[in-house]
Amino acid sequence: MYRIIRHYRDTGIPRQVIERGLSLAEAQGHCADPETSSSTCTNPVGRRRTRTVGHWFDGYEEAR
C-alpha cells in the first residue's frame, strides 16, 4: 500500500499525508495529474494554495 505526501519547498512547512491505502498504480496516477503540482496546476484551489504557501507537489511513498 502507498500514500500520497504533499511536499512544500518552504522547509518550514511540514509534509502532509493527503491519501492512504492506495495501490502503486493509483498513487502513480494521482501524481501524474497536472493538478498535483504548483508548477502545473490550473484550478483555483491549487493556485490559491500556491499563493498562500509557495511551491508544492504531491509525491508517493510506500506505507510503513
Sequence and secondary structure as in RCSB ss.txt:
>XXXX:A:sequence
MYRIIRHYRDTGIPRQVIERGLSLAEAQGHCADPETSSSTCTNPVGRRRTRTVGHWFDGYEEAR
>XXXX:A:secstr
 EEEEEEESSTTS  EEEEEEE HHHHHHHHHSGGGBTTT  SHHHHHHHHHH  EEEEEEE  
